[in-house]
Amino acid sequence: MSDPRESRRRTALAATEPVRAVASFGALAAGLPLLRLAPRGDAHPVLVLPGLMAGDLSTGTLRRWLRGLGYPVVGWELGRNRGPTPEVVDGLPALVERLAREHGTAVSIVGQSLGGIFARRLAMRSPHQVRQVITLGSPFRLLLDHRYRTHAAFLYRLAERWHAPPSDSIRASAYSAPLLEVPATAIYSKTDGVASWQWCLEDDGPRAQNIEVYGSHCGLGHNPAALVAIADRLAQPEGEWQPFTPPRALRHLFP
């Protein structure tokens, strides 16, 4: 039986999502001087994937931020994210393959919410083409049969008419074995108003880490702490993964 207090808390968090997401922009503006401390990496390609029913416009702040750090960044270029449509199922692997071929190196993938689930599937499919995966509030531990348990269930049901039939590999490996062959970082918030934060966590592993930040689900793409963590992860030399430790000057941004 579900806890009524927890249910009320989840409802309140969902109701305040829009306001809290907008507030993240204010926090971002206030934190810009400190964000200049973010490290820069080796300018390898980065692919950014949007959440459910969102498009590249929703990840514009994140992509501009990463471009300013010197990375060749691209959006997914597939319009609005309606879920695993045939265009997505076929188009995303082709996009990763093209980026890896053009740049001559593996691609880091940052995915927000449902985009993070797609990022993980790409890493499972082609680990030699994916350098690392960073997820933002992505409920990848939520079983396919339980996909209606988030506060985005209504939108997901509306989009299902466009979905490709789930393969057996998606039903099994993508959910029951969350540990990836490539480095993986899950950024999450315990005040996520869309997906329970427990569904967004990586298993413990030698190259896997969970990073908690303050904030909303929809605001993770422009959350100052999330941006700092993403920059730190992308700046790691290939093959030399180390756990994230917040810079002392920015420690207050993390729980």
Buried (B, 14 or more C-beta within 10 A) or exposed (E): EEEEEEEEEBEEBBEBBEEBBEBBBEBBEEBEEBBEEBEEBEEBBBBBBBBBBBBBEBBBBBBEBBEBBBBBBBBBEBEBBBBBBEEBBEBBBEBBBBBBEEEEBBBBBBBBBBBBBBBBBBBBBBBEBBBBBBBBBBBBBBEEEEBEBBBBEEBBEEBBEEBBEEEEEBEEEBBEEBEBEBBBBBBBBEBBBBBBBEBBBBEEEEBBBBBBBBBBBBBBBBBBBBBBBBBBBBBBEBEEBEEBEBEEEBEEBBE
